[in-house]
Amino acid sequence: MRSSAALICFCLLACEGREVAPEGPPGPRETEHGALAFDEARRRLVFYGGQDPAELTPLATTWEHDGTDWTRVLVFGPGPLVQHAMAYDAARKKIVLYGGFGGASSCERTWEYDGIWRALDIAGPGCKIGHSMTYDPARREVILFDGEETWSFSGTLWGLIVLPTQ
């Protein structure tokens, strides 16, 4: 297995889907169940949380990749988290993180990141673990799907999306 500092870019940073081993300082250690999103405004991949697969210890670290090097960002954040999800909100130019579990962190908390983590004091879609998130440019909202429900986030409010039944 290659070091976790190796990165699959999937064209986000013009890597054309090839594996890139950063030449600078080492990046995040081997980690599982973390979340990764690309911050378009800041041109950075942002990785948060996860756990050490040997120790099963949730992590509370923020890492950024600028296309060349990984940098650990020393900022206050959501706390130790695993199985959370993140998506970049292009309309607001912020990464949105929701859910997950670990430590004293809540599986019902919404966070945003633009170089600084901020907890949002808003009601969310309830406890979510192992869900997925993406950005819908047509709606200009972040979408969360947990396998049963679909939610949208406008930047100030979470709303349940009721899909038509067939």
For each residue, the residues with C-beta under 8 A, 3 or more apart:
1: 30
2: 6 19 21
3: 6 21 26 30
4: 27 28 29 30 31
5: 21 22 26 27 28 70
6: 2 3 19 20 21 22
7: 15 19 20 21 22 27 45 65
8: 15 17 19 20
9: 12 13 14 15 16 17 18 20 45
10: 15 17
11: 14 15 16 17
12: 9 15 38 45
13: 9 20 43 45 65 67
14: 9 11
15: 7 8 9 10 11 12 18 20
16: 9 11
17: 8 9 10 11
18: 9 15
19: 2 6 7 8
20: 6 7 8 9 13 15
21: 2 3 5 6 7
22: 5 6 7 27 65 68 69 70
23: 68 69
24: 68 69 70
25: 69 70 71
26: 3 5 70
27: 4 5 7 22 63 65 69 70
28: 4 5 31 34 47 50 61 63 70 72
29: 4 52
30: 1 3 4 52 53
31: 4 28 34 47 50 51 52 53 59
32: 50 51 53 82
33: 49 50 51 82 83
34: 28 31 47 48 49 50 51 59 82
35: 47 48 49 50 81 84 85 86 97 100
36: 45 46 47 86
37: 45 46 86 87 88 95
38: 12 44 45 46 88
39: 42 43 44 45 46 88 93 95 113 114
40: 43 88 90 93
41: 93 114
42: 39 114 115
43: 13 39 40 66 67
44: 38 39 64 65 66
45: 7 9 12 13 36 37 38 39 64 65
46: 36 37 38 39 62 63 64 86 95 113
47: 28 31 34 35 36 50 62 63 64 65
48: 34 35 61 62 63 77 78 81 84 86 97 113
49: 33 34 35 58 59 60 61 78 80 81 82 84 100 102
50: 28 31 32 33 34 35 47 58 59 81 82
51: 31 32 33 34 55 56 57 58 59 82 102
52: 29 30 31 55 56 57 59
53: 30 31 32 56
54:
55: 51 52
56: 51 52 53
57: 51 52 80
58: 49 50 51 80 81 82 101 102 103 105
59: 31 34 49 50 51 52 80 81 82
60: 49 77 78 79 80 81 103
61: 28 48 49 72
62: 46 47 48 72 73 75 77 113 117
63: 27 28 46 47 48 70 71 72 73
64: 44 45 46 47 70 71 73
65: 7 13 22 27 44 45 47 69 70 71
66: 43 44 69 71
67: 13 43
68: 22 23 24
69: 22 23 24 25 27 65 66
70: 5 22 24 25 26 27 28 63 64 65
71: 25 63 64 65 66
72: 28 61 62 63
73: 62 63 64 115
74:
75: 62 115 116 117
76: 117
77: 48 60 62 111 113 117
78: 48 49 60 81 84 97 100 105 109 111 117 119
79: 60 102 103 104 105
80: 49 57 58 59 60 102 103 105
81: 35 48 49 50 58 59 60 78 84 97 100 101 102 103 105
82: 32 33 34 49 50 51 58 59 100 101 102
83: 33 99 100 101 129 130
84: 35 48 49 78 81 97 98 99 100 101 129
85: 35 97 98 99 100 128 131 132 133 144
86: 35 36 37 46 48 95 96 97 98 113 133
87: 37 95 96 133 134 135 142 143
88: 37 38 39 40 94 95 96 135
89: 92 93 94 95 96 112 135 141 142 153 155
90: 40 93 135 137 140
91: 140 141 155
92: 89 112 155
93: 39 40 41 89 90 114
94: 88 89 112 113 114 155
95: 37 39 46 86 87 88 89 112 113 114
96: 86 87 88 89 110 111 112 133 142 153
97: 35 48 78 81 84 85 86 100 110 111 112 113
98: 84 85 86 109 110 111 124 125 128 131 133 144 153
99: 83 84 85 107 108 109 124 127 128 129 131
100: 35 49 78 81 82 83 84 85 97 105 107 128 129
101: 58 81 82 83 84 105 107 129
102: 49 51 58 79 80 81 82 105
103: 58 60 79 80 81
104: 79
105: 58 78 79 80 81 100 101 102 109
106: 109
107: 99 100 101 127 128 129
108: 99 124 126 127 128
109: 78 98 99 105 106 119 124
110: 96 97 98 119 120 122 124 153 158
111: 77 78 96 97 98 117 118 119 120
112: 89 92 94 95 96 97 117 118 120
113: 39 46 48 62 77 86 94 95 97 116 117 118
114: 39 41 42 93 94 95
115: 42 73 75
116: 75 113
117: 62 75 76 77 78 111 112 113
118: 111 112 113
119: 78 109 110 111
120: 110 111 112
121:
122: 110 156 157 158
123: 158
124: 98 99 108 109 110 128 151 158
125: 98 128 144 146 149 151 158 160
126: 108
127: 99 107 108
128: 85 98 99 100 107 108 124 125 131 144 146
129: 83 84 99 100 101 107
130: 83 146
131: 85 98 99 128 144 145 146 147
132: 85 144 145 146
133: 85 86 87 96 98 142 143 144 145
134: 87 142 143
135: 87 88 89 90 141 142 143
136: 139 140 141 142 143 152
137: 90 140
138:
139: 136 143 152
140: 90 91 136 137 154
141: 89 91 135 136 152 153 154 155
142: 87 89 96 133 134 135 136 152 153
143: 87 133 134 135 136 139 150 151 152 153 161
144: 85 98 125 128 131 132 133 150 151 152 153 158
145: 131 132 133 149 150 151
146: 125 128 130 131 132 149
147: 131
148:
149: 125 145 146 160
150: 143 144 145 160 161 163
151: 124 125 143 144 145 158 159 160 161
152: 136 139 141 142 143 144 158 159 161
153: 89 96 98 110 141 142 143 144 157 158 159
154: 140 141 157 159
155: 89 91 92 94 141
156: 122
157: 122 153 154
158: 110 122 123 124 125 144 151 152 153
159: 151 152 153 154
160: 125 149 150 151
161: 143 150 151 152
162:
163: 150
164:
165:
166:
